[in-house]
């Protein structure tokens, strides 16, 4: 989503929806899901230019997991809160 709606993006993250997006030429994938033991897990992977797990949190509820994610400087040293300030054009939903 170029010039996307940050609230819509965060809502989709909160719902655990699988999202693929591009920031600064890098492709990311994020998702949230419930493990077999009943705990919630939220994770962020970088898919391109190289595939790797960037960050995850487990054992917290949906909201605390999302809050932790939004605080992390995962996007070239910027957290999602800082990215909200420069939202227009930063993300492309694939």
PDB file of N, CA, C and O in Angstrom:
ATOM      1  N   UNK A   1       0.843  -1.162   0.000  1.00  0.00           N
ATOM      2  CA  UNK A   1       0.000   0.000   0.000  1.00  0.00           C
ATOM      3  C   UNK A   1       0.889   1.225   0.000  1.00  0.00           C
ATOM      4  O   UNK A   1       1.597   1.490   0.971  1.00  0.00           O
ATOM      5  N   UNK A   2       0.851   1.944  -1.053  1.00  0.00           N
ATOM      6  CA  UNK A   2       1.602   3.195  -1.124  1.00  0.00           C
ATOM      7  C   UNK A   2       0.682   4.279  -0.600  1.00  0.00           C
ATOM      8  O   UNK A   2      -0.513   4.304  -0.895  1.00  0.00           O
ATOM      9  N   UNK A   3       1.270   5.182   0.190  1.00  0.00           N
ATOM     10  CA  UNK A   3       0.465   6.217   0.835  1.00  0.00           C
ATOM     11  C   UNK A   3      -0.672   5.570   1.613  1.00  0.00           C
ATOM     12  O   UNK A   3      -1.804   6.054   1.612  1.00  0.00           O
ATOM     13  N   UNK A   4      -0.344   4.461   2.280  1.00  0.00           N
ATOM     14  CA  UNK A   4      -1.346   3.671   2.979  1.00  0.00           C
ATOM     15  C   UNK A   4      -1.860   4.326   4.244  1.00  0.00           C
ATOM     16  O   UNK A   4      -1.338   5.340   4.708  1.00  0.00           O
ATOM     17  N   UNK A   5      -2.878   3.726   4.775  1.00  0.00           N
ATOM     18  CA  UNK A   5      -3.507   4.168   6.003  1.00  0.00           C
ATOM     19  C   UNK A   5      -2.846   3.431   7.159  1.00  0.00           C
ATOM     20  O   UNK A   5      -2.980   2.212   7.267  1.00  0.00           O
ATOM     21  N   UNK A   6      -2.138   4.144   8.019  1.00  0.00           N
ATOM     22  CA  UNK A   6      -1.401   3.509   9.118  1.00  0.00           C
ATOM     23  C   UNK A   6      -2.337   2.763  10.055  1.00  0.00           C
ATOM     24  O   UNK A   6      -1.979   1.699  10.559  1.00  0.00           O
ATOM     25  N   UNK A   7      -3.521   3.295  10.296  1.00  0.00           N
ATOM     26  CA  UNK A   7      -4.476   2.626  11.186  1.00  0.00           C
ATOM     27  C   UNK A   7      -4.897   1.280  10.592  1.00  0.00           C
ATOM     28  O   UNK A   7      -4.995   0.281  11.303  1.00  0.00           O
ATOM     29  N   UNK A   8      -5.143   1.268   9.282  1.00  0.00           N
ATOM     30  CA  UNK A   8      -5.513   0.029   8.600  1.00  0.00           C
ATOM     31  C   UNK A   8      -4.377  -0.989   8.693  1.00  0.00           C
ATOM     32  O   UNK A   8      -4.617  -2.173   8.931  1.00  0.00           O
ATOM     33  N   UNK A   9      -3.150  -0.528   8.506  1.00  0.00           N
ATOM     34  CA  UNK A   9      -1.986  -1.405   8.599  1.00  0.00           C
ATOM     35  C   UNK A   9      -1.869  -2.003   9.998  1.00  0.00           C
ATOM     36  O   UNK A   9      -1.689  -3.212  10.143  1.00  0.00           O
ATOM     37  N   UNK A  10      -1.969  -1.166  11.024  1.00  0.00           N
ATOM     38  CA  UNK A  10      -1.856  -1.638  12.408  1.00  0.00           C
ATOM     39  C   UNK A  10      -3.008  -2.580  12.744  1.00  0.00           C
ATOM     40  O   UNK A  10      -2.810  -3.579  13.434  1.00  0.00           O
ATOM     41  N   UNK A  11      -4.208  -2.268  12.263  1.00  0.00           N
ATOM     42  CA  UNK A  11      -5.349  -3.158  12.504  1.00  0.00           C
ATOM     43  C   UNK A  11      -5.099  -4.539  11.909  1.00  0.00           C
ATOM     44  O   UNK A  11      -5.422  -5.553  12.527  1.00  0.00           O
ATOM     45  N   UNK A  12      -4.533  -4.576  10.726  1.00  0.00           N
ATOM     46  CA  UNK A  12      -4.240  -5.865  10.093  1.00  0.00           C
ATOM     47  C   UNK A  12      -3.167  -6.614  10.879  1.00  0.00           C
ATOM     48  O   UNK A  12      -3.243  -7.835  11.024  1.00  0.00           O
ATOM     49  N   UNK A  13      -2.173  -5.895  11.385  1.00  0.00           N
ATOM     50  CA  UNK A  13      -1.159  -6.530  12.226  1.00  0.00           C
ATOM     51  C   UNK A  13      -1.801  -7.094  13.487  1.00  0.00           C
ATOM     52  O   UNK A  13      -1.508  -8.220  13.888  1.00  0.00           O
ATOM     53  N   UNK A  14      -2.677  -6.309  14.110  1.00  0.00           N
ATOM     54  CA  UNK A  14      -3.316  -6.742  15.353  1.00  0.00           C
ATOM     55  C   UNK A  14      -4.132  -8.003  15.122  1.00  0.00           C
ATOM     56  O   UNK A  14      -4.156  -8.897  15.968  1.00  0.00           O
ATOM     57  N   UNK A  15      -4.795  -8.073  13.986  1.00  0.00           N
ATOM     58  CA  UNK A  15      -5.603  -9.253  13.667  1.00  0.00           C
ATOM     59  C   UNK A  15      -4.746 -10.471  13.351  1.00  0.00           C
ATOM     60  O   UNK A  15      -5.266 -11.579  13.219  1.00  0.00           O
ATOM     61  N   UNK A  16      -3.430 -10.273  13.228  1.00  0.00           N
ATOM     62  CA  UNK A  16      -2.540 -11.384  12.912  1.00  0.00           C
ATOM     63  C   UNK A  16      -2.500 -11.707  11.434  1.00  0.00           C
ATOM     64  O   UNK A  16      -1.957 -12.734  11.026  1.00  0.00           O
ATOM     65  N   UNK A  17      -3.075 -10.827  10.635  1.00  0.00           N
ATOM     66  CA  UNK A  17      -3.103 -11.058   9.189  1.00  0.00           C
ATOM     67  C   UNK A  17      -1.681 -11.116   8.640  1.00  0.00           C
ATOM     68  O   UNK A  17      -0.819 -10.335   9.041  1.00  0.00           O
ATOM     69  N   UNK A  18      -1.450 -12.032   7.736  1.00  0.00           N
ATOM     70  CA  UNK A  18      -0.148 -12.108   7.082  1.00  0.00           C
ATOM     71  C   UNK A  18      -0.009 -10.912   6.152  1.00  0.00           C
ATOM     72  O   UNK A  18      -0.863 -10.683   5.295  1.00  0.00           O
ATOM     73  N   UNK A  19       1.055 -10.158   6.319  1.00  0.00           N
ATOM     74  CA  UNK A  19       1.288  -8.977   5.496  1.00  0.00           C
ATOM     75  C   UNK A  19       2.657  -9.054   4.845  1.00  0.00           C
ATOM     76  O   UNK A  19       3.647  -9.416   5.482  1.00  0.00           O
ATOM     77  N   UNK A  20       2.697  -8.714   3.582  1.00  0.00           N
ATOM     78  CA  UNK A  20       3.947  -8.599   2.836  1.00  0.00           C
ATOM     79  C   UNK A  20       4.034  -7.158   2.384  1.00  0.00           C
ATOM     80  O   UNK A  20       3.088  -6.622   1.808  1.00  0.00           O
ATOM     81  N   UNK A  21       5.171  -6.527   2.644  1.00  0.00           N
ATOM     82  CA  UNK A  21       5.320  -5.117   2.293  1.00  0.00           C
ATOM     83  C   UNK A  21       6.777  -4.806   2.024  1.00  0.00           C
ATOM     84  O   UNK A  21       7.673  -5.549   2.424  1.00  0.00           O
ATOM     85  N   UNK A  22       6.999  -3.700   1.344  1.00  0.00           N
ATOM     86  CA  UNK A  22       8.340  -3.273   0.961  1.00  0.00           C
ATOM     87  C   UNK A  22       8.626  -1.925   1.595  1.00  0.00           C
ATOM     88  O   UNK A  22       7.806  -1.008   1.546  1.00  0.00           O
ATOM     89  N   UNK A  23       9.802  -1.822   2.188  1.00  0.00           N
ATOM     90  CA  UNK A  23      10.280  -0.549   2.723  1.00  0.00           C
ATOM     91  C   UNK A  23      11.734  -0.394   2.300  1.00  0.00           C
ATOM     92  O   UNK A  23      12.555  -1.277   2.545  1.00  0.00           O
ATOM     93  N   UNK A  24      12.045   0.710   1.676  1.00  0.00           N
ATOM     94  CA  UNK A  24      13.416   1.034   1.297  1.00  0.00           C
ATOM     95  C   UNK A  24      14.079  -0.096   0.498  1.00  0.00           C
ATOM     96  O   UNK A  24      15.249  -0.416   0.710  1.00  0.00           O
ATOM     97  N   UNK A  25      13.318  -0.688  -0.416  1.00  0.00           N
ATOM     98  CA  UNK A  25      13.855  -1.730  -1.289  1.00  0.00           C
ATOM     99  C   UNK A  25      13.951  -3.113  -0.668  1.00  0.00           C
ATOM    100  O   UNK A  25      14.449  -4.036  -1.313  1.00  0.00           O
ATOM    101  N   UNK A  26      13.489  -3.284   0.566  1.00  0.00           N
ATOM    102  CA  UNK A  26      13.529  -4.584   1.237  1.00  0.00           C
ATOM    103  C   UNK A  26      12.108  -5.097   1.404  1.00  0.00           C
ATOM    104  O   UNK A  26      11.198  -4.344   1.750  1.00  0.00           O
ATOM    105  N   UNK A  27      11.929  -6.387   1.153  1.00  0.00           N
ATOM    106  CA  UNK A  27      10.612  -7.000   1.295  1.00  0.00           C
ATOM    107  C   UNK A  27      10.510  -7.664   2.667  1.00  0.00           C
ATOM    108  O   UNK A  27      11.394  -8.415   3.079  1.00  0.00           O
ATOM    109  N   UNK A  28       9.417  -7.370   3.360  1.00  0.00           N
ATOM    110  CA  UNK A  28       9.168  -7.886   4.703  1.00  0.00           C
ATOM    111  C   UNK A  28       7.882  -8.700   4.736  1.00  0.00           C
ATOM    112  O   UNK A  28       6.979  -8.513   3.920  1.00  0.00           O
ATOM    113  N   UNK A  29       7.828  -9.605   5.700  1.00  0.00           N
ATOM    114  CA  UNK A  29       6.640 -10.410   5.952  1.00  0.00           C
ATOM    115  C   UNK A  29       6.402 -10.405   7.453  1.00  0.00           C
ATOM    116  O   UNK A  29       7.322 -10.669   8.227  1.00  0.00           O
ATOM    117  N   UNK A  30       5.187 -10.109   7.868  1.00  0.00           N
ATOM    118  CA  UNK A  30       4.860 -10.173   9.291  1.00  0.00           C
ATOM    119  C   UNK A  30       3.562 -10.937   9.473  1.00  0.00           C
ATOM    120  O   UNK A  30       2.677 -10.929   8.618  1.00  0.00           O
ATOM    121  N   UNK A  31       3.480 -11.601  10.626  1.00  0.00           N
ATOM    122  CA  UNK A  31       2.286 -12.375  10.949  1.00  0.00           C
ATOM    123  C   UNK A  31       2.213 -12.609  12.450  1.00  0.00           C
ATOM    124  O   UNK A  31       3.215 -12.540  13.162  1.00  0.00           O
ATOM    125  N   UNK A  32       1.023 -12.880  12.900  1.00  0.00           N
ATOM    126  CA  UNK A  32       0.795 -13.277  14.279  1.00  0.00           C
ATOM    127  C   UNK A  32      -0.053 -14.540  14.271  1.00  0.00           C
ATOM    128  O   UNK A  32      -0.928 -14.699  13.420  1.00  0.00           O
ATOM    129  N   UNK A  33       0.203 -15.433  15.215  1.00  0.00           N
ATOM    130  CA  UNK A  33      -0.553 -16.680  15.251  1.00  0.00           C
ATOM    131  C   UNK A  33      -0.449 -17.299  16.639  1.00  0.00           C
ATOM    132  O   UNK A  33       0.411 -16.927  17.436  1.00  0.00           O
ATOM    133  N   UNK A  34      -1.339 -18.248  16.915  1.00  0.00           N
ATOM    134  CA  UNK A  34      -1.367 -18.944  18.198  1.00  0.00           C
ATOM    135  C   UNK A  34      -0.653 -20.280  18.031  1.00  0.00           C
ATOM    136  O   UNK A  34      -0.959 -21.055  17.125  1.00  0.00           O
ATOM    137  N   UNK A  35       0.303 -20.534  18.920  1.00  0.00           N
ATOM    138  CA  UNK A  35       1.061 -21.786  18.909  1.00  0.00           C
ATOM    139  C   UNK A  35       0.223 -22.923  19.493  1.00  0.00           C
ATOM    140  O   UNK A  35      -0.829 -22.683  20.085  1.00  0.00           O
ATOM    141  N   UNK A  36       0.687 -24.145  19.327  1.00  0.00           N
ATOM    142  CA  UNK A  36      -0.029 -25.309  19.856  1.00  0.00           C
ATOM    143  C   UNK A  36      -0.216 -25.242  21.364  1.00  0.00           C
ATOM    144  O   UNK A  36      -1.192 -25.774  21.894  1.00  0.00           O
ATOM    145  N   UNK A  37       0.720 -24.585  22.065  1.00  0.00           N
ATOM    146  CA  UNK A  37       0.616 -24.472  23.521  1.00  0.00           C
ATOM    147  C   UNK A  37      -0.319 -23.345  23.953  1.00  0.00           C
ATOM    148  O   UNK A  37      -0.461 -23.077  25.146  1.00  0.00           O
ATOM    149  N   UNK A  38      -0.963 -22.677  22.975  1.00  0.00           N
ATOM    150  CA  UNK A  38      -1.924 -21.626  23.286  1.00  0.00           C
ATOM    151  C   UNK A  38      -1.337 -20.233  23.372  1.00  0.00           C
ATOM    152  O   UNK A  38      -2.075 -19.258  23.506  1.00  0.00           O
ATOM    153  N   UNK A  39      -0.009 -20.124  23.298  1.00  0.00           N
ATOM    154  CA  UNK A  39       0.622 -18.805  23.368  1.00  0.00           C
ATOM    155  C   UNK A  39       0.601 -18.128  22.006  1.00  0.00           C
ATOM    156  O   UNK A  39       0.676 -18.782  20.966  1.00  0.00           O
ATOM    157  N   UNK A  40       0.498 -16.809  22.033  1.00  0.00           N
ATOM    158  CA  UNK A  40       0.489 -16.011  20.817  1.00  0.00           C
ATOM    159  C   UNK A  40       1.923 -15.665  20.433  1.00  0.00           C
ATOM    160  O   UNK A  40       2.753 -15.389  21.300  1.00  0.00           O
ATOM    161  N   UNK A  41       2.211 -15.678  19.146  1.00  0.00           N
ATOM    162  CA  UNK A  41       3.538 -15.318  18.637  1.00  0.00           C
ATOM    163  C   UNK A  41       3.350 -14.336  17.487  1.00  0.00           C
ATOM    164  O   UNK A  41       2.485 -14.514  16.628  1.00  0.00           O
ATOM    165  N   UNK A  42       4.172 -13.305  17.491  1.00  0.00           N
ATOM    166  CA  UNK A  42       4.177 -12.334  16.403  1.00  0.00           C
ATOM    167  C   UNK A  42       5.605 -12.250  15.885  1.00  0.00           C
ATOM    168  O   UNK A  42       6.554 -12.208  16.668  1.00  0.00           O
ATOM    169  N   UNK A  43       5.755 -12.227  14.557  1.00  0.00           N
ATOM    170  CA  UNK A  43       7.109 -12.226  14.000  1.00  0.00           C
ATOM    171  C   UNK A  43       7.209 -11.344  12.763  1.00  0.00           C
ATOM    172  O   UNK A  43       6.227 -11.067  12.073  1.00  0.00           O
ATOM    173  N   UNK A  44       8.438 -10.919  12.519  1.00  0.00           N
ATOM    174  CA  UNK A  44       8.774 -10.145  11.330  1.00  0.00           C
ATOM    175  C   UNK A  44       9.950 -10.826  10.653  1.00  0.00           C
ATOM    176  O   UNK A  44      10.978 -11.087  11.278  1.00  0.00           O
ATOM    177  N   UNK A  45       9.787 -11.111   9.364  1.00  0.00           N
ATOM    178  CA  UNK A  45      10.854 -11.701   8.566  1.00  0.00           C
ATOM    179  C   UNK A  45      11.209 -10.745   7.439  1.00  0.00           C
ATOM    180  O   UNK A  45      10.355 -10.026   6.921  1.00  0.00           O
ATOM    181  N   UNK A  46      12.468 -10.750   7.073  1.00  0.00           N
ATOM    182  CA  UNK A  46      12.878 -10.056   5.851  1.00  0.00           C
ATOM    183  C   UNK A  46      12.975 -11.124   4.784  1.00  0.00           C
ATOM    184  O   UNK A  46      13.635 -12.144   4.984  1.00  0.00           O
ATOM    185  N   UNK A  47      12.325 -10.904   3.650  1.00  0.00           N
ATOM    186  CA  UNK A  47      12.349 -11.889   2.567  1.00  0.00           C
ATOM    187  C   UNK A  47      13.359 -11.538   1.497  1.00  0.00           C
ATOM    188  O   UNK A  47      13.970 -12.435   0.917  1.00  0.00           O
ATOM    189  N   UNK A  48      13.550 -10.277   1.221  1.00  0.00           N
ATOM    190  CA  UNK A  48      14.495  -9.842   0.184  1.00  0.00           C
ATOM    191  C   UNK A  48      15.218  -8.595   0.672  1.00  0.00           C
ATOM    192  O   UNK A  48      14.591  -7.786   1.356  1.00  0.00           O
ATOM    193  N   UNK A  49      16.468  -8.390   0.375  1.00  0.00           N
ATOM    194  CA  UNK A  49      17.292  -9.130  -0.570  1.00  0.00           C
ATOM    195  C   UNK A  49      17.774 -10.475  -0.031  1.00  0.00           C
ATOM    196  O   UNK A  49      18.221 -11.312  -0.815  1.00  0.00           O
ATOM    197  N   UNK A  50      17.700 -10.709   1.267  1.00  0.00           N
ATOM    198  CA  UNK A  50      18.046 -12.019   1.813  1.00  0.00           C
ATOM    199  C   UNK A  50      16.983 -12.405   2.820  1.00  0.00           C
ATOM    200  O   UNK A  50      16.426 -11.547   3.506  1.00  0.00           O
ATOM    201  N   UNK A  51      16.701 -13.691   2.908  1.00  0.00           N
ATOM    202  CA  UNK A  51      15.696 -14.169   3.839  1.00  0.00           C
ATOM    203  C   UNK A  51      16.273 -14.372   5.226  1.00  0.00           C
ATOM    204  O   UNK A  51      17.293 -15.040   5.395  1.00  0.00           O
ATOM    205  N   UNK A  52      15.608 -13.787   6.225  1.00  0.00           N
ATOM    206  CA  UNK A  52      16.036 -13.999   7.609  1.00  0.00           C
ATOM    207  C   UNK A  52      14.939 -13.557   8.564  1.00  0.00           C
ATOM    208  O   UNK A  52      14.138 -12.673   8.261  1.00  0.00           O
ATOM    209  N   UNK A  53      14.926 -14.202   9.734  1.00  0.00           N
ATOM    210  CA  UNK A  53      14.022 -13.799  10.800  1.00  0.00           C
ATOM    211  C   UNK A  53      14.627 -12.556  11.442  1.00  0.00           C
ATOM    212  O   UNK A  53      15.769 -12.591  11.902  1.00  0.00           O
ATOM    213  N   UNK A  54      13.881 -11.469  11.478  1.00  0.00           N
ATOM    214  CA  UNK A  54      14.390 -10.236  12.076  1.00  0.00           C
ATOM    215  C   UNK A  54      14.011 -10.095  13.537  1.00  0.00           C
ATOM    216  O   UNK A  54      14.799  -9.612  14.350  1.00  0.00           O
ATOM    217  N   UNK A  55      12.790 -10.522  13.868  1.00  0.00           N
ATOM    218  CA  UNK A  55      12.316 -10.273  15.225  1.00  0.00           C
ATOM    219  C   UNK A  55      11.070 -11.100  15.484  1.00  0.00           C
ATOM    220  O   UNK A  55      10.271 -11.337  14.577  1.00  0.00           O
ATOM    221  N   UNK A  56      10.908 -11.534  16.717  1.00  0.00           N
ATOM    222  CA  UNK A  56       9.653 -12.167  17.117  1.00  0.00           C
ATOM    223  C   UNK A  56       9.451 -11.980  18.611  1.00  0.00           C
ATOM    224  O   UNK A  56      10.393 -11.713  19.357  1.00  0.00           O
ATOM    225  N   UNK A  57       8.216 -12.125  19.023  1.00  0.00           N
ATOM    226  CA  UNK A  57       7.871 -12.084  20.435  1.00  0.00           C
ATOM    227  C   UNK A  57       6.819 -13.162  20.659  1.00  0.00           C
ATOM    228  O   UNK A  57       5.925 -13.359  19.835  1.00  0.00           O
ATOM    229  N   UNK A  58       6.939 -13.848  21.777  1.00  0.00           N
ATOM    230  CA  UNK A  58       5.980 -14.893  22.110  1.00  0.00           C
ATOM    231  C   UNK A  58       5.573 -14.796  23.563  1.00  0.00           C
ATOM    232  O   UNK A  58       6.290 -14.229  24.387  1.00  0.00           O
ATOM    233  N   UNK A  59       4.421 -15.352  23.868  1.00  0.00           N
ATOM    234  CA  UNK A  59       3.963 -15.408  25.248  1.00  0.00           C
ATOM    235  C   UNK A  59       3.204 -14.186  25.720  1.00  0.00           C
ATOM    236  O   UNK A  59       2.754 -14.141  26.865  1.00  0.00           O
ATOM    237  N   UNK A  60       3.055 -13.195  24.860  1.00  0.00           N
ATOM    238  CA  UNK A  60       2.275 -12.012  25.205  1.00  0.00           C
ATOM    239  C   UNK A  60       0.945 -12.081  24.471  1.00  0.00           C
ATOM    240  O   UNK A  60       0.794 -12.845  23.518  1.00  0.00           O
ATOM    241  N   UNK A  61      -0.022 -11.281  24.917  1.00  0.00           N
ATOM    242  CA  UNK A  61      -1.278 -11.244  24.175  1.00  0.00           C
ATOM    243  C   UNK A  61      -1.108 -10.426  22.901  1.00  0.00           C
ATOM    244  O   UNK A  61      -0.049  -9.846  22.661  1.00  0.00           O
ATOM    245  N   UNK A  62      -2.150 -10.387  22.094  1.00  0.00           N
ATOM    246  CA  UNK A  62      -2.091  -9.680  20.811  1.00  0.00           C
ATOM    247  C   UNK A  62      -1.614  -8.241  20.980  1.00  0.00           C
ATOM    248  O   UNK A  62      -0.672  -7.813  20.314  1.00  0.00           O
ATOM    249  N   UNK A  63      -2.262  -7.498  21.870  1.00  0.00           N
ATOM    250  CA  UNK A  63      -1.964  -6.070  21.992  1.00  0.00           C
ATOM    251  C   UNK A  63      -0.542  -5.823  22.485  1.00  0.00           C
ATOM    252  O   UNK A  63       0.148  -4.957  21.946  1.00  0.00           O
ATOM    253  N   UNK A  64      -0.091  -6.559  23.492  1.00  0.00           N
ATOM    254  CA  UNK A  64       1.275  -6.365  23.988  1.00  0.00           C
ATOM    255  C   UNK A  64       2.306  -6.754  22.929  1.00  0.00           C
ATOM    256  O   UNK A  64       3.353  -6.116  22.815  1.00  0.00           O
ATOM    257  N   UNK A  65       2.013  -7.793  22.163  1.00  0.00           N
ATOM    258  CA  UNK A  65       2.919  -8.191  21.078  1.00  0.00           C
ATOM    259  C   UNK A  65       3.031  -7.089  20.039  1.00  0.00           C
ATOM    260  O   UNK A  65       4.130  -6.754  19.598  1.00  0.00           O
ATOM    261  N   UNK A  66       1.897  -6.528  19.650  1.00  0.00           N
ATOM    262  CA  UNK A  66       1.894  -5.443  18.674  1.00  0.00           C
ATOM    263  C   UNK A  66       2.610  -4.216  19.221  1.00  0.00           C
ATOM    264  O   UNK A  66       3.383  -3.576  18.509  1.00  0.00           O
ATOM    265  N   UNK A  67       2.355  -3.889  20.480  1.00  0.00           N
ATOM    266  CA  UNK A  67       3.031  -2.740  21.101  1.00  0.00           C
ATOM    267  C   UNK A  67       4.543  -2.922  21.065  1.00  0.00           C
ATOM    268  O   UNK A  67       5.274  -1.985  20.740  1.00  0.00           O
ATOM    269  N   UNK A  68       5.015  -4.117  21.396  1.00  0.00           N
ATOM    270  CA  UNK A  68       6.458  -4.396  21.366  1.00  0.00           C
ATOM    271  C   UNK A  68       7.012  -4.231  19.955  1.00  0.00           C
ATOM    272  O   UNK A  68       8.077  -3.645  19.761  1.00  0.00           O
ATOM    273  N   UNK A  69       6.276  -4.756  18.967  1.00  0.00           N
ATOM    274  CA  UNK A  69       6.698  -4.643  17.577  1.00  0.00           C
ATOM    275  C   UNK A  69       6.815  -3.180  17.161  1.00  0.00           C
ATOM    276  O   UNK A  69       7.806  -2.784  16.547  1.00  0.00           O
ATOM    277  N   UNK A  70       5.824  -2.392  17.488  1.00  0.00           N
ATOM    278  CA  UNK A  70       5.806  -0.988  17.074  1.00  0.00           C
ATOM    279  C   UNK A  70       6.926  -0.177  17.721  1.00  0.00           C
ATOM    280  O   UNK A  70       7.309   0.871  17.203  1.00  0.00           O
ATOM    281  N   UNK A  71       7.453  -0.654  18.848  1.00  0.00           N
ATOM    282  CA  UNK A  71       8.544   0.043  19.546  1.00  0.00           C
ATOM    283  C   UNK A  71       9.921  -0.286  18.973  1.00  0.00           C
ATOM    284  O   UNK A  71      10.864   0.480  19.171  1.00  0.00           O
ATOM    285  N   UNK A  72      10.053  -1.402  18.272  1.00  0.00           N
ATOM    286  CA  UNK A  72      11.360  -1.889  17.826  1.00  0.00           C
ATOM    287  C   UNK A  72      11.892  -1.105  16.628  1.00  0.00           C
ATOM    288  O   UNK A  72      11.128  -0.777  15.720  1.00  0.00           O
ATOM    289  N   UNK A  73      13.195  -0.799  16.613  1.00  0.00           N
ATOM    290  CA  UNK A  73      13.805  -0.094  15.469  1.00  0.00           C
ATOM    291  C   UNK A  73      14.187  -1.076  14.351  1.00  0.00           C
ATOM    292  O   UNK A  73      15.368  -1.274  14.069  1.00  0.00           O
ATOM    293  N   UNK A  74      13.196  -1.673  13.733  1.00  0.00           N
ATOM    294  CA  UNK A  74      13.417  -2.761  12.781  1.00  0.00           C
ATOM    295  C   UNK A  74      13.564  -2.317  11.337  1.00  0.00           C
ATOM    296  O   UNK A  74      14.034  -3.090  10.502  1.00  0.00           O
ATOM    297  N   UNK A  75      13.178  -1.105  11.030  1.00  0.00           N
ATOM    298  CA  UNK A  75      13.176  -0.632   9.649  1.00  0.00           C
ATOM    299  C   UNK A  75      14.263   0.417   9.481  1.00  0.00           C
ATOM    300  O   UNK A  75      14.011   1.615   9.611  1.00  0.00           O
ATOM    301  N   UNK A  76      15.480  -0.044   9.189  1.00  0.00           N
ATOM    302  CA  UNK A  76      16.638   0.836   9.030  1.00  0.00           C
ATOM    303  C   UNK A  76      16.804   1.763  10.230  1.00  0.00           C
ATOM    304  O   UNK A  76      17.063   2.957  10.077  1.00  0.00           O
ATOM    305  N   UNK A  77      16.652   1.196  11.421  1.00  0.00           N
ATOM    306  CA  UNK A  77      16.836   1.956  12.651  1.00  0.00           C
ATOM    307  C   UNK A  77      15.633   2.769  13.077  1.00  0.00           C
ATOM    308  O   UNK A  77      15.693   3.489  14.073  1.00  0.00           O
ATOM    309  N   UNK A  78      14.546   2.665  12.341  1.00  0.00           N
ATOM    310  CA  UNK A  78      13.328   3.395  12.690  1.00  0.00           C
ATOM    311  C   UNK A  78      12.297   2.401  13.207  1.00  0.00           C
ATOM    312  O   UNK A  78      12.167   1.291  12.691  1.00  0.00           O
ATOM    313  N   UNK A  79      11.570   2.820  14.232  1.00  0.00           N
ATOM    314  CA  UNK A  79      10.451   1.993  14.658  1.00  0.00           C
ATOM    315  C   UNK A  79       9.205   2.437  13.908  1.00  0.00           C
ATOM    316  O   UNK A  79       9.223   3.461  13.226  1.00  0.00           O
ATOM    317  N   UNK A  80       8.150   1.693  14.028  1.00  0.00           N
ATOM    318  CA  UNK A  80       6.932   2.011  13.288  1.00  0.00           C
ATOM    319  C   UNK A  80       6.349   3.343  13.715  1.00  0.00           C
ATOM    320  O   UNK A  80       5.702   4.018  12.913  1.00  0.00           O
ATOM    321  N   UNK A  81       6.563   3.733  14.956  1.00  0.00           N
ATOM    322  CA  UNK A  81       6.094   5.040  15.409  1.00  0.00           C
ATOM    323  C   UNK A  81       6.764   6.172  14.657  1.00  0.00           C
ATOM    324  O   UNK A  81       6.099   7.128  14.257  1.00  0.00           O
ATOM    325  N   UNK A  82       8.076   6.079  14.457  1.00  0.00           N
ATOM    326  CA  UNK A  82       8.786   7.099  13.682  1.00  0.00           C
ATOM    327  C   UNK A  82       8.350   7.067  12.226  1.00  0.00           C
ATOM    328  O   UNK A  82       8.273   8.105  11.568  1.00  0.00           O
ATOM    329  N   UNK A  83       8.066   5.875  11.731  1.00  0.00           N
ATOM    330  CA  UNK A  83       7.638   5.764  10.343  1.00  0.00           C
ATOM    331  C   UNK A  83       6.270   6.393  10.129  1.00  0.00           C
ATOM    332  O   UNK A  83       5.967   6.847   9.025  1.00  0.00           O
ATOM    333  N   UNK A  84       5.443   6.428  11.162  1.00  0.00           N
ATOM    334  CA  UNK A  84       4.142   7.082  11.033  1.00  0.00           C
ATOM    335  C   UNK A  84       4.314   8.545  10.660  1.00  0.00           C
ATOM    336  O   UNK A  84       3.485   9.112   9.949  1.00  0.00           O
ATOM    337  N   UNK A  85       5.392   9.157  11.141  1.00  0.00           N
ATOM    338  CA  UNK A  85       5.641  10.571  10.868  1.00  0.00           C
ATOM    339  C   UNK A  85       5.996  10.799   9.405  1.00  0.00           C
ATOM    340  O   UNK A  85       5.791  11.892   8.877  1.00  0.00           O
ATOM    341  N   UNK A  86       6.528   9.769   8.747  1.00  0.00           N
ATOM    342  CA  UNK A  86       6.918   9.903   7.340  1.00  0.00           C
ATOM    343  C   UNK A  86       6.174   8.869   6.499  1.00  0.00           C
ATOM    344  O   UNK A  86       6.719   8.337   5.532  1.00  0.00           O
ATOM    345  N   UNK A  87       4.943   8.593   6.868  1.00  0.00           N
ATOM    346  CA  UNK A  87       4.183   7.480   6.315  1.00  0.00           C
ATOM    347  C   UNK A  87       4.039   7.539   4.808  1.00  0.00           C
ATOM    348  O   UNK A  87       4.239   6.520   4.147  1.00  0.00           O
ATOM    349  N   UNK A  88       3.707   8.664   4.242  1.00  0.00           N
ATOM    350  CA  UNK A  88       3.393   8.728   2.817  1.00  0.00           C
ATOM    351  C   UNK A  88       4.519   8.152   1.977  1.00  0.00           C
ATOM    352  O   UNK A  88       5.639   8.663   1.971  1.00  0.00           O
ATOM    353  N   UNK A  89       4.198   7.082   1.272  1.00  0.00           N
ATOM    354  CA  UNK A  89       5.140   6.498   0.339  1.00  0.00           C
ATOM    355  C   UNK A  89       6.126   5.513   0.931  1.00  0.00           C
ATOM    356  O   UNK A  89       6.941   4.958   0.194  1.00  0.00           O
ATOM    357  N   UNK A  90       6.085   5.271   2.242  1.00  0.00           N
ATOM    358  CA  UNK A  90       7.134   4.400   2.792  1.00  0.00           C
ATOM    359  C   UNK A  90       6.838   2.927   2.573  1.00  0.00           C
ATOM    360  O   UNK A  90       7.754   2.105   2.613  1.00  0.00           O
ATOM    361  N   UNK A  91       5.597   2.580   2.346  1.00  0.00           N
ATOM    362  CA  UNK A  91       5.283   1.168   2.272  1.00  0.00           C
ATOM    363  C   UNK A  91       4.493   0.841   1.018  1.00  0.00           C
ATOM    364  O   UNK A  91       3.605   1.586   0.603  1.00  0.00           O
ATOM    365  N   UNK A  92       4.829  -0.264   0.443  1.00  0.00           N
ATOM    366  CA  UNK A  92       4.078  -0.809  -0.681  1.00  0.00           C
ATOM    367  C   UNK A  92       3.614  -2.194  -0.255  1.00  0.00           C
ATOM    368  O   UNK A  92       4.434  -3.044   0.089  1.00  0.00           O
ATOM    369  N   UNK A  93       2.321  -2.424  -0.274  1.00  0.00           N
ATOM    370  CA  UNK A  93       1.811  -3.764   0.008  1.00  0.00           C
ATOM    371  C   UNK A  93       1.914  -4.564  -1.271  1.00  0.00           C
ATOM    372  O   UNK A  93       1.476  -4.116  -2.330  1.00  0.00           O
ATOM    373  N   UNK A  94       2.485  -5.731  -1.174  1.00  0.00           N
ATOM    374  CA  UNK A  94       2.709  -6.571  -2.353  1.00  0.00           C
ATOM    375  C   UNK A  94       1.558  -7.542  -2.513  1.00  0.00           C
ATOM    376  O   UNK A  94       1.551  -8.342  -3.448  1.00  0.00           O
TER     377      UNK A  94
END
